[in-house]
Amino acid sequence: MHIRFQIALLFGTFCSVQSFIIKASYESSAENEGYLLKDDDFSVSTLLERANLNAGKGENEPLVMFGDIAVDTDLKNADPCTARGCLWPKAPDGNVYVPFRISSAYSARERNTIMQGLASFASSTCIRFVPLDRQEDFVDIQSLSGCFSFVGRRGQGQNVSLSRRGCVFTHIVQHELLHALGFDHEQTRSDRDQNVRILLENVMQGQESNFRRIRTNNLGTPYDYNSVMHYGRFAFSSNGQPTILPIPDENAVIGRASQMSTLDIRRVNLLYRCNSTIYDKEP
Ligand SMILES: [Zn+2]
C-alpha cells in the first residue's frame, strides 16, 4: 500500500508527566464532590491517555489525533468517510464481513482477549470479523505505540493499534473497532452540548481538539453517557478538575463503560442496517 505515513509528536512526555503529578496531588486532596480520578482508572479515556503517551511516534505509524484516531496526513481536513463512504460492504446474506489479521506479537492470552472483542460484535450485530483470506480491505491489528484506529474503512490494510502495553482489554478492543466501523467519540456528537458541558479551561494545552464537535449522524439514537465511545469526566485534564460534566445532572456517571452499551450495539445495527429484530435486544 502506498499511503504516506508521517511521524507525529502529539503526546509530549513532559506534558503527561506533569499531568500525572497534578492528578496525583489532586487525588490526595480532600475536595472531590464524590468523584475521584482513580474511580475512572479503567475508563476508556484514562486507558487511552495512559497508553497513548507516545502514540503515532513510532516509525511508519500514522498521525494520531483526537486521543486515539489515526488520520492520513495526505488529507488536509475532511474525514475520509465523508469523501467516499467508509462503511464496510454488506454481503448478500445480510452480514458485514470485516477481514482481520492479528499480529503474531501477542501472547496467547492477549490474542484471546482480542478475539473475544471481535466475537462480541457477532453476538449482537451483523458484523462478522473474519480471518483475512486474500480480501483487499482489512483491519490489521498490531501492537504499535498506543491504542488507535482510523475512523471507517480506509481501503487496503488499515492499522488498528492495540499496544500490548495498556490496550488489550475487551472494551478498548471494542472501542477501536467501533472507530474502524465508522464511529466517532460520543462526546464529539453534534448534539453533545445539550448533554454535556465541556470545560476547556481544565483541558491540557494542545488537547483541546479532543473536545471538538462533529456533524455526526446520530442515527436517531439518544446521547449515551454509557457508550464505550464516551470519555470520562477527567479526560485530558490539566489540573485534576473535570473536563466533561453531564447536564443537567452533574453527578451522572459518564465514560465508565466496561463494554459496548445497548445503544452502541443499536447504532451498529442501524448504521449497517442489520436485521434489527434479531439483534436489537438488551445485552
Ligand atoms: Zn477513540
Residues whose N, C-alpha, C, O or C-beta is under 5 A from the ligand:
A	BS01	ZN	D68
